[in-house]
Amino acid sequence: MQEHLAWLDREIASTLVASGGGAPVSPAATIAAPVAPPRPAPALAAKDPAAISAEAIMAQYQQEADSLHGSVKRGCLIYFFLALGLVALGVAALYFFRHRA
């Protein structure tokens, strides 16, 4: 990852030099120091009691992916058929008023 970032920095620097926007940067200057791996977050219970209640509320209203997928699909079909019915009603109204006159 560090090599890729260094390569990106070199490309940016060469683009800047080519456009006259800056001085060249040496590749050694673009290599960053190794980054320590992130530490795991401390437990929520020790940190904030409000976070515990937030987790409980989210767990209460959380749905399974399958049931959520089914309700979204059902809702989309309902909206589609409502829109189709409105279009058909509009076409029928235009036909009725055009041929009535």
VENRAFEN-V162406 format. One record per residue. N is the residue number from 0. SS is DSSP state (A for helix, B for strand, O for the rest). PHI is phi in degrees with one decimal (999 if undefined). BURIAL is # if it has 16 or more other C-alpha atoms within 10 Angstrom, else .. Layout:
n:N ss:SS phi:PHI burial:BURIAL
n:N ss:SS phi:PHI burial:BURIAL
//
This chain:
n:0 ss:O phi:999 burial:.
n:1 ss:A phi:-62.7 burial:.
n:2 ss:A phi:-63.6 burial:.
n:3 ss:A phi:-65.1 burial:.
n:4 ss:A phi:-64.5 burial:.
n:5 ss:A phi:-64.1 burial:#
n:6 ss:A phi:-62.0 burial:.
n:7 ss:A phi:-61.3 burial:.
n:8 ss:A phi:-61.5 burial:#
n:9 ss:A phi:-63.7 burial:#
n:10 ss:A phi:-65.4 burial:.
n:11 ss:A phi:-63.7 burial:.
n:12 ss:A phi:-63.1 burial:#
n:13 ss:A phi:-67.5 burial:#
n:14 ss:A phi:-66.9 burial:.
n:15 ss:A phi:-63.7 burial:.
n:16 ss:A phi:-66.0 burial:.
n:17 ss:A phi:-64.4 burial:.
n:18 ss:O phi:-90.1 burial:.
n:19 ss:O phi:79.9 burial:.
n:20 ss:O phi:-96.5 burial:.
n:21 ss:O phi:-176.8 burial:.
n:22 ss:O phi:-86.3 burial:.
n:23 ss:O phi:-65.6 burial:.
n:24 ss:O phi:-110.3 burial:.
n:25 ss:O phi:-72.1 burial:.
n:26 ss:A phi:-60.7 burial:.
n:27 ss:A phi:-66.5 burial:.
n:28 ss:A phi:-75.0 burial:.
n:29 ss:A phi:-88.0 burial:#
n:30 ss:O phi:-80.6 burial:#
n:31 ss:O phi:-85.2 burial:.
n:32 ss:O phi:-68.3 burial:.
n:33 ss:O phi:-58.4 burial:.
n:34 ss:O phi:-96.4 burial:.
n:35 ss:O phi:-70.5 burial:.
n:36 ss:O phi:-63.4 burial:.
n:37 ss:O phi:-65.3 burial:.
n:38 ss:O phi:-82.6 burial:.
n:39 ss:O phi:-64.8 burial:.
n:40 ss:O phi:-69.0 burial:.
n:41 ss:O phi:-67.1 burial:.
n:42 ss:O phi:-60.8 burial:.
n:43 ss:A phi:-64.4 burial:.
n:44 ss:A phi:-63.1 burial:.
n:45 ss:A phi:-80.0 burial:.
n:46 ss:A phi:-92.9 burial:.
n:47 ss:O phi:-149.6 burial:.
n:48 ss:A phi:-67.1 burial:.
n:49 ss:A phi:-67.3 burial:.
n:50 ss:A phi:-66.4 burial:.
n:51 ss:A phi:-64.8 burial:.
n:52 ss:A phi:-68.0 burial:.
n:53 ss:A phi:-64.8 burial:.
n:54 ss:A phi:-62.6 burial:.
n:55 ss:A phi:-66.4 burial:.
n:56 ss:A phi:-67.1 burial:.
n:57 ss:A phi:-63.9 burial:.
n:58 ss:A phi:-66.1 burial:.
n:59 ss:A phi:-67.1 burial:.
n:60 ss:A phi:-100.5 burial:.
n:61 ss:O phi:-70.9 burial:.
n:62 ss:O phi:-112.8 burial:.
n:63 ss:O phi:-73.0 burial:.
n:64 ss:A phi:-63.1 burial:.
n:65 ss:A phi:-65.2 burial:.
n:66 ss:A phi:-70.5 burial:.
n:67 ss:A phi:-66.3 burial:.
n:68 ss:A phi:-61.3 burial:.
n:69 ss:A phi:-65.4 burial:.
n:70 ss:A phi:-71.4 burial:.
n:71 ss:A phi:-67.2 burial:.
n:72 ss:A phi:-63.3 burial:.
n:73 ss:A phi:-63.4 burial:.
n:74 ss:A phi:-63.3 burial:.
n:75 ss:A phi:-64.1 burial:.
n:76 ss:A phi:-64.7 burial:.
n:77 ss:A phi:-62.8 burial:.
n:78 ss:A phi:-62.8 burial:.
n:79 ss:A phi:-62.4 burial:.
n:80 ss:A phi:-71.3 burial:.
n:81 ss:A phi:-64.0 burial:.
n:82 ss:A phi:-64.5 burial:.
n:83 ss:A phi:-63.1 burial:.
n:84 ss:A phi:-65.2 burial:.
n:85 ss:A phi:-65.8 burial:.
n:86 ss:A phi:-64.4 burial:.
n:87 ss:A phi:-63.2 burial:.
n:88 ss:A phi:-64.2 burial:.
n:89 ss:A phi:-64.2 burial:.
n:90 ss:A phi:-65.1 burial:.
n:91 ss:A phi:-64.3 burial:.
n:92 ss:A phi:-64.6 burial:.
n:93 ss:A phi:-62.0 burial:.
n:94 ss:A phi:-62.6 burial:.
n:95 ss:A phi:-64.4 burial:.
n:96 ss:A phi:-75.3 burial:.
n:97 ss:A phi:-72.3 burial:.
n:98 ss:A phi:-87.0 burial:.
n:99 ss:A phi:-75.4 burial:.
n:100 ss:O phi:-79.7 burial:.
//
